[in-house]
Amino acid sequence: MTSEQQRVVVIGGGLAGLRLAARLGARDGARTEVTVLGEESHVPYNRVLLAEVLAGRYAPEVTALPDPGPALRRGVRAVRVDRADRTVHCDDGSTEQYDALVLATGSNAVLPPLRGLFEPMGRELPDGVHAFRTMDDCLALTAAVAAGSGVRAVVIGGGLLGVSAARALAERGAQVVLAQQGERLMERQLDADASALLHAHLTTLGIEIHTGCRVRGLTTKARGAGGRRVTGVEFADGYRLDADVVVLACGVRPRTGLALAAGLDVRTGIVVDDRLRTSDPRIHAIGDCAEHAGRVYGLAGPALEQADALAEQLGATTGGAAPGYTGTRALTRLTLGTAAGTATAPGGPGPLDLAAFGETTPLPGDDVVRLADATRRTYRKVVVRGDRLVGGVLLGELSTVGALARSWEDAESLTDLFHLLTDDGGS
């Protein structure tokens, strides 16, 4: 490295961290030396595709991200940031010095306070209990449902993650129960009508769904070599359900431990400004761990946009200012396939595509337009405020989602809403 090179250290080998490294290498390879510290030993992978791996649609290697080359140090965990010396200390005893440090530490699965989840003073999950966040989680779940026919699986959590996991387990042939504490599935993204359609679709896949249902604890038994194995779940009303596998899909929480220990400003996530700087201007944060303008996105699209914006910022340090990051208008998309054996059954359910964006719950004075086709099992709803599209939900047919999303993202004045809503509008 020459004295004129900028040393950039990225903590986190996921989608955001590797996108940033690739952008910096392509743009400023001669002026920037990038080191990425990746905690996982796996080849970097696209976390968005884990449900497809669990469902058996993709092999794990299909999820691999582009090879980052020697910039990535795999299986190395950053344990401390020394801001005074501008040094990152790693669990293998090595150190990395930086001119700019980027925290792309992502998020952790939320482990709910369930009775029986941990033993006193213990932190080991019982055998058969899994989060669904990493490739290791995915591979462990795959092995669990492949161990025999008729595996009984309970998924706790009916958000995007829980719905994806339940569908994938059903495709693997498991007997799946989905327990959601809220009143409806995917309540953060879908309105009541869309959620009801999703509920009906999952039921046709053989998934048993309980909403408004809180899980109080787990039942376990000792196993021969020590430790415990899950045997079931217990609901708040006292009802008990046998289970061979329990999936904790109760959301995620930004990983902020390094930032807190380093004295950075942390709220829900690591607070950043429009240049994606933390309270220390030499340290930046992007992706699931970052909080910009009071919002933590937790989605791939915003993480990639933040990585691109930061690459422009860091690349402009010697050549003028780059435009700042002003936020992302995120769209959620999900495809729910068919359970094992149903794809070829006459009249069996086909895949269900869904998309949601913006504000799907109208405010007083908003206009709402709905188009529903019971025969085709399609549903479209948009929320209009004045002459602007502010949100929408589509299920079953997404041919118009591109046109609607562009109108929403660009805050265009609406001239022909029906054209946008119909198939012709999405062409």
C-alpha positions as CSV (number, residue, x, y, z in Angstrom):
1,M,0.0,0.0,0.0
2,T,1.3,3.5,-0.9
3,S,1.1,6.4,1.5
4,E,-1.5,7.9,-0.8
5,Q,-3.9,5.0,-0.6
6,Q,-7.0,5.1,1.6
7,R,-7.4,2.1,3.9
8,V,-11.0,1.1,4.2
9,V,-12.0,-1.7,6.6
10,V,-15.5,-3.2,6.3
11,I,-16.8,-5.3,9.1
12,G,-19.4,-7.6,7.7
13,G,-19.1,-10.0,4.7
14,G,-22.8,-9.9,3.6
15,L,-24.6,-8.3,0.7
16,A,-23.9,-4.7,1.8
17,G,-20.3,-5.1,2.8
18,L,-19.3,-7.0,-0.4
19,R,-21.3,-4.6,-2.6
20,L,-19.3,-1.7,-1.1
21,A,-16.0,-3.5,-1.6
22,A,-16.8,-4.3,-5.2
23,R,-17.8,-0.7,-5.9
24,L,-14.7,0.7,-4.3
25,G,-12.5,-1.7,-6.1
26,A,-14.1,-0.9,-9.5
27,R,-14.0,2.8,-9.0
28,D,-10.9,3.5,-6.8
29,G,-8.8,0.3,-6.8
30,A,-5.6,2.3,-7.3
31,R,-6.4,4.7,-4.5
32,T,-8.2,2.5,-2.0
33,E,-7.2,-0.7,-0.2
34,V,-10.2,-2.6,1.1
35,T,-10.3,-5.3,3.7
36,V,-13.6,-7.1,4.5
37,L,-13.9,-9.0,7.8
38,G,-16.5,-11.8,7.4
39,E,-17.5,-13.7,10.5
40,E,-18.9,-16.7,8.7
41,S,-16.7,-19.3,7.2
42,H,-19.1,-20.0,4.3
43,V,-18.5,-18.6,0.9
44,P,-20.4,-15.3,1.0
45,Y,-24.1,-15.8,0.1
46,N,-27.3,-14.0,-0.6
47,R,-29.4,-14.3,2.5
48,V,-32.6,-13.4,0.5
49,L,-32.4,-16.8,-1.1
50,L,-32.2,-18.9,2.1
51,A,-35.9,-19.8,2.0
52,E,-35.4,-21.2,-1.6
53,V,-32.5,-23.4,-0.3
54,L,-34.7,-24.6,2.6
55,A,-37.5,-25.4,0.2
56,G,-35.1,-27.5,-2.0
57,R,-35.5,-25.2,-5.0
58,Y,-31.8,-24.1,-5.0
59,A,-28.6,-25.7,-3.9
60,P,-26.6,-23.7,-1.4
61,E,-23.9,-22.8,-4.0
62,V,-26.5,-21.0,-6.1
63,T,-26.8,-18.3,-3.4
64,A,-23.1,-17.5,-3.6
65,L,-22.2,-13.8,-4.1
66,P,-19.5,-12.7,-6.6
67,D,-16.1,-13.7,-5.4
68,P,-14.5,-10.7,-3.6
69,G,-11.0,-12.1,-3.9
70,P,-8.3,-11.4,-1.4
71,A,-10.1,-8.4,0.1
72,L,-12.3,-10.8,2.2
73,R,-11.0,-12.5,5.3
74,R,-13.5,-15.3,6.1
75,G,-14.1,-16.7,9.5
76,V,-12.7,-13.6,11.3
77,R,-14.7,-11.8,13.9
78,A,-14.1,-8.2,14.8
79,V,-14.2,-7.9,18.6
80,R,-13.2,-4.3,19.4
81,V,-12.8,-1.0,17.6
82,D,-10.1,1.4,19.0
83,R,-11.1,4.8,17.6
84,A,-8.1,6.6,19.0
85,D,-5.7,4.4,17.1
86,R,-8.1,3.7,14.2
87,T,-7.6,0.0,14.7
88,V,-9.9,-3.0,14.5
89,H,-9.0,-6.0,16.8
90,C,-10.1,-9.4,15.7
91,D,-10.8,-12.7,17.5
92,D,-7.7,-14.4,16.0
93,G,-5.4,-11.8,17.6
94,S,-4.8,-9.8,14.3
95,T,-5.5,-6.1,13.9
96,E,-6.5,-4.0,10.9
97,Q,-5.8,-0.2,10.7
98,Y,-8.2,2.0,8.9
99,D,-8.6,5.5,7.5
100,A,-12.3,4.8,7.1
101,L,-14.2,2.1,8.9
102,V,-17.6,0.7,7.7
103,L,-19.9,-1.2,10.0
104,A,-22.0,-3.6,7.9
105,T,-22.6,-6.0,10.7
106,G,-26.2,-6.8,9.8
107,S,-28.7,-8.1,12.3
108,N,-29.4,-11.0,14.6
109,A,-32.5,-13.2,14.9
110,V,-34.7,-12.2,17.9
111,L,-34.9,-15.0,20.4
112,P,-38.2,-14.5,22.3
113,P,-38.4,-14.9,26.1
114,L,-39.9,-18.4,26.1
115,R,-40.0,-20.7,29.1
116,G,-37.7,-23.6,28.4
117,L,-35.7,-21.9,25.6
118,F,-32.6,-21.7,27.7
119,E,-31.5,-23.5,30.9
120,P,-30.5,-21.3,33.9
121,M,-27.2,-19.6,33.1
122,G,-27.1,-21.4,29.7
123,R,-27.2,-20.0,26.1
124,E,-27.6,-23.2,24.1
125,L,-30.8,-23.8,22.2
126,P,-32.4,-27.2,22.7
127,D,-31.9,-29.7,19.8
128,G,-34.6,-29.1,17.2
129,V,-34.9,-25.4,17.9
130,H,-33.6,-23.1,15.2
131,A,-33.5,-19.5,14.2
132,F,-33.7,-18.8,10.5
133,R,-31.2,-16.2,9.7
134,T,-27.9,-17.7,8.5
135,M,-26.8,-20.5,6.1
136,D,-25.9,-22.6,9.1
137,D,-29.5,-22.2,10.3
138,C,-30.8,-23.2,6.9
139,L,-28.6,-26.3,6.6
140,A,-29.5,-27.4,10.1
141,L,-33.2,-27.1,9.3
142,T,-32.8,-28.9,6.0
143,A,-31.1,-31.8,7.9
144,A,-33.8,-31.8,10.5
145,V,-36.8,-32.1,8.1
146,A,-34.8,-34.7,6.0
147,A,-34.4,-37.0,9.0
148,G,-37.7,-38.7,8.4
149,S,-41.2,-38.4,7.0
150,G,-43.9,-36.4,8.7
151,V,-41.6,-34.2,10.7
152,R,-43.8,-31.9,12.9
153,A,-42.6,-28.3,12.6
154,V,-43.9,-25.2,14.5
155,V,-42.9,-21.8,13.1
156,I,-43.3,-19.0,15.7
157,G,-43.8,-15.7,13.9
158,G,-46.1,-14.8,11.0
159,G,-44.1,-12.0,9.4
160,L,-42.2,-12.2,6.1
161,L,-39.6,-14.5,7.6
162,G,-42.0,-16.8,9.3
163,V,-44.2,-17.1,6.2
164,S,-41.2,-17.9,4.0
165,A,-40.0,-20.5,6.5
166,A,-43.4,-22.2,6.8
167,R,-43.8,-22.4,3.1
168,A,-40.3,-23.8,2.6
169,L,-40.9,-26.5,5.3
170,A,-44.2,-27.5,3.8
171,E,-42.5,-27.9,0.4
172,R,-40.0,-30.3,2.2
173,G,-43.0,-32.4,3.3
174,A,-43.1,-31.3,7.0
175,Q,-46.3,-31.0,8.9
176,V,-46.3,-27.3,9.6
177,V,-48.0,-25.2,12.2
178,L,-47.6,-21.4,12.0
179,A,-48.2,-19.4,15.2
180,Q,-48.6,-15.7,14.9
181,Q,-49.1,-13.5,18.0
182,G,-50.6,-10.7,15.9
183,E,-54.1,-10.6,14.4
184,R,-53.0,-11.4,10.9
185,L,-50.1,-12.6,8.8
186,M,-47.5,-10.1,7.6
187,E,-49.3,-7.3,9.3
188,R,-46.5,-4.8,8.7
189,Q,-46.8,-5.2,4.9
190,L,-50.3,-6.3,4.1
191,D,-53.8,-5.0,4.8
192,A,-56.5,-7.3,6.3
193,D,-57.9,-8.4,2.9
194,A,-54.5,-9.3,1.4
195,S,-53.5,-11.0,4.6
196,A,-56.7,-13.1,4.5
197,L,-55.8,-14.2,0.9
198,L,-52.3,-15.1,2.0
199,H,-53.8,-17.1,5.0
200,A,-56.1,-19.0,2.6
201,H,-53.2,-19.8,0.2
202,L,-51.0,-21.1,3.0
203,T,-53.8,-23.3,4.3
204,T,-54.1,-24.9,0.9
205,L,-50.5,-25.9,1.2
206,G,-51.4,-27.9,4.3
207,I,-50.1,-25.3,6.8
208,E,-52.1,-25.0,10.0
209,I,-52.3,-21.3,11.0
210,H,-53.1,-19.8,14.4
211,T,-53.3,-16.0,14.6
212,G,-53.8,-14.0,17.8
213,C,-51.9,-16.8,19.5
214,R,-49.0,-16.3,21.8
215,V,-46.5,-19.1,22.5
216,R,-45.6,-19.1,26.2
217,G,-42.9,-21.8,26.3
218,L,-41.2,-24.9,25.0
219,T,-41.3,-28.5,26.4
220,T,-38.1,-30.4,26.2
221,K,-36.6,-33.7,27.4
222,A,-33.1,-34.8,28.2
223,R,-31.2,-36.6,25.5
224,G,-28.7,-39.4,26.2
225,A,-25.4,-37.6,25.6
226,G,-26.5,-34.6,27.7
227,G,-28.4,-31.5,26.7
228,R,-32.1,-31.3,25.7
229,R,-34.3,-31.9,22.8
230,V,-37.5,-30.0,22.1
231,T,-40.8,-32.0,22.3
232,G,-43.4,-29.3,21.8
233,V,-44.7,-25.8,22.4
234,E,-47.1,-24.5,25.0
235,F,-49.5,-21.6,24.2
236,A,-50.6,-18.9,26.5
237,D,-54.0,-20.6,26.9
238,G,-52.4,-23.7,28.2
239,Y,-52.8,-25.8,25.0
240,R,-49.7,-27.9,24.1
241,L,-48.7,-29.0,20.7
242,D,-46.1,-31.7,19.9
243,A,-43.2,-30.7,17.7
244,D,-40.0,-32.2,16.4
245,V,-38.7,-28.9,15.1
246,V,-39.4,-25.3,16.2
247,V,-38.4,-22.3,14.1
248,L,-38.0,-18.9,15.8
249,A,-39.0,-16.4,13.1
250,C,-39.8,-13.5,15.5
251,G,-38.0,-10.8,13.6
252,V,-34.4,-9.4,13.6
253,R,-32.5,-6.9,15.7
254,P,-29.6,-4.7,14.3
255,R,-26.2,-5.9,15.5
256,T,-24.9,-2.8,17.3
257,G,-22.6,-4.3,20.0
258,L,-19.3,-3.1,18.4
259,A,-20.7,0.4,17.9
260,L,-22.0,0.6,21.5
261,A,-18.7,-0.6,22.9
262,A,-16.9,2.0,20.7
263,G,-19.1,4.8,22.1
264,L,-21.0,5.6,18.9
265,D,-24.5,6.9,18.9
266,V,-26.9,4.0,18.8
267,R,-30.7,4.0,19.0
268,T,-32.5,1.1,17.3
269,G,-29.6,0.9,14.9
270,I,-26.3,2.7,14.5
271,V,-27.3,6.3,13.8
272,V,-25.9,7.7,10.5
273,D,-26.3,11.0,8.6
274,D,-26.9,11.6,4.9
275,R,-23.2,10.8,4.2
276,L,-23.8,7.5,6.1
277,R,-21.4,8.7,8.8
278,T,-21.8,7.7,12.5
279,S,-21.1,10.1,15.3
280,D,-17.4,9.4,14.5
281,P,-16.9,10.9,11.0
282,R,-14.3,8.2,10.2
283,I,-16.8,5.4,10.9
284,H,-19.8,4.7,8.6
285,A,-22.6,2.2,8.8
286,I,-24.7,0.6,6.1
287,G,-27.3,-2.2,5.7
288,D,-29.4,-3.8,8.5
289,C,-27.4,-2.3,11.3
290,A,-27.7,1.3,10.1
291,E,-30.4,3.8,11.2
292,H,-30.9,6.7,8.8
293,A,-33.4,9.5,9.5
294,G,-35.0,7.4,12.3
295,R,-35.5,4.3,10.1
296,V,-33.9,0.8,10.0
297,Y,-34.8,-0.8,6.8
298,G,-33.7,-4.5,7.2
299,L,-34.2,-5.1,3.4
300,A,-31.7,-5.9,0.6
301,G,-32.7,-3.1,-1.6
302,P,-31.9,-0.3,0.8
303,A,-28.6,-2.0,1.9
304,L,-27.4,-2.1,-1.7
305,E,-28.4,1.6,-2.3
306,Q,-26.5,2.6,0.9
307,A,-23.4,0.6,-0.2
308,D,-23.5,2.4,-3.6
309,A,-24.0,5.8,-2.0
310,L,-21.1,5.2,0.4
311,A,-18.8,4.1,-2.3
312,E,-19.5,7.4,-4.0
313,Q,-18.8,9.3,-0.7
314,L,-15.5,7.4,0.0
315,G,-14.4,7.7,-3.6
316,A,-15.0,11.4,-3.6
317,T,-12.8,12.1,-0.6
318,T,-10.1,13.4,-2.9
319,G,-12.2,14.7,-5.7
320,G,-15.2,16.8,-4.4
321,A,-18.5,16.0,-2.8
322,A,-20.8,13.2,-3.9
323,P,-24.6,13.4,-3.5
324,G,-25.8,12.2,-0.1
325,Y,-28.1,9.3,0.8
326,T,-31.6,10.5,1.2
327,G,-33.4,7.2,2.0
328,T,-34.9,4.3,0.0
329,R,-38.5,3.7,-1.0
330,A,-38.5,0.0,-0.3
331,L,-40.7,-2.6,-2.0
332,T,-41.3,-6.0,-0.5
333,R,-41.8,-9.0,-2.8
334,L,-42.3,-12.6,-2.1
335,T,-43.2,-15.7,-4.1
336,L,-44.8,-18.6,-2.3
337,G,-44.5,-21.9,-4.2
338,T,-46.5,-25.0,-3.8
339,A,-46.1,-27.7,-1.2
340,A,-44.7,-31.1,-2.0
341,G,-47.1,-33.1,-4.2
342,T,-49.5,-30.3,-4.9
343,A,-48.0,-28.8,-8.1
344,T,-49.4,-31.5,-10.4
345,A,-52.7,-32.2,-8.5
346,P,-55.7,-31.2,-10.6
347,G,-57.0,-27.9,-9.2
348,G,-54.2,-27.7,-6.7
349,P,-52.9,-24.3,-5.7
350,G,-50.2,-22.6,-7.8
351,P,-47.6,-20.2,-6.7
352,L,-48.7,-17.0,-5.1
353,D,-46.8,-13.8,-5.8
354,L,-47.2,-10.8,-3.6
355,A,-45.8,-7.3,-3.4
356,A,-46.3,-4.4,-1.0
357,F,-44.9,-0.9,-0.9
358,G,-45.4,2.4,0.9
359,E,-48.3,3.1,3.2
360,T,-50.8,0.3,2.8
361,T,-53.1,1.6,5.6
362,P,-55.0,4.8,4.5
363,L,-55.2,7.9,6.6
364,P,-58.5,9.9,6.9
365,G,-59.1,11.7,3.6
366,D,-57.1,9.2,1.5
367,D,-58.6,7.5,-1.5
368,V,-58.4,3.7,-1.8
369,V,-58.9,1.7,-5.0
370,R,-59.3,-2.0,-4.9
371,L,-59.5,-4.6,-7.7
372,A,-60.2,-8.2,-6.8
373,D,-60.8,-11.3,-8.9
374,A,-62.0,-14.3,-6.9
375,T,-61.7,-16.6,-9.9
376,R,-58.1,-15.8,-10.6
377,R,-57.3,-15.2,-6.9
378,T,-55.8,-11.8,-7.5
379,Y,-56.0,-8.7,-5.4
380,R,-54.8,-5.1,-6.0
381,K,-55.1,-2.2,-3.7
382,V,-53.6,1.3,-3.9
383,V,-53.7,4.2,-1.5
384,V,-53.9,7.7,-3.0
385,R,-53.3,11.0,-1.2
386,G,-54.2,14.0,-3.2
387,D,-52.8,13.2,-6.6
388,R,-50.0,11.0,-5.4
389,L,-49.7,7.3,-5.0
390,V,-48.5,6.6,-1.4
391,G,-48.7,2.8,-1.1
392,G,-50.1,-0.4,-2.5
393,V,-50.6,-4.2,-2.1
394,L,-50.7,-6.7,-4.9
395,L,-51.3,-10.5,-4.7
396,G,-51.6,-13.2,-7.4
397,E,-50.7,-11.0,-10.4
398,L,-47.8,-8.6,-10.4
399,S,-47.7,-7.5,-14.0
400,T,-48.5,-3.9,-12.9
401,V,-46.2,-3.7,-10.0
402,G,-43.4,-2.1,-12.1
403,A,-45.5,0.8,-13.2
404,L,-47.1,1.3,-9.8
405,A,-43.7,1.3,-8.1
406,R,-42.2,3.8,-10.5
407,S,-45.1,6.1,-9.9
408,W,-44.7,5.8,-6.2
409,E,-40.9,6.1,-6.1
410,D,-41.0,9.2,-8.4
411,A,-43.9,10.8,-6.5
412,E,-45.6,11.4,-9.9
413,S,-48.9,13.2,-10.2
414,L,-51.5,10.5,-11.1
415,T,-53.3,11.1,-14.5
416,D,-54.7,7.6,-15.2
417,L,-54.8,5.3,-12.1
418,F,-56.9,2.7,-13.9
419,H,-54.3,2.4,-16.5
420,L,-51.7,1.7,-13.8
421,L,-53.8,-0.8,-12.1
422,T,-54.7,-2.9,-15.1
423,D,-52.5,-5.4,-16.9
424,D,-52.1,-2.8,-19.7
425,G,-50.5,-0.4,-17.3
426,G,-47.7,-2.8,-16.4
427,S,-46.7,-3.5,-19.9
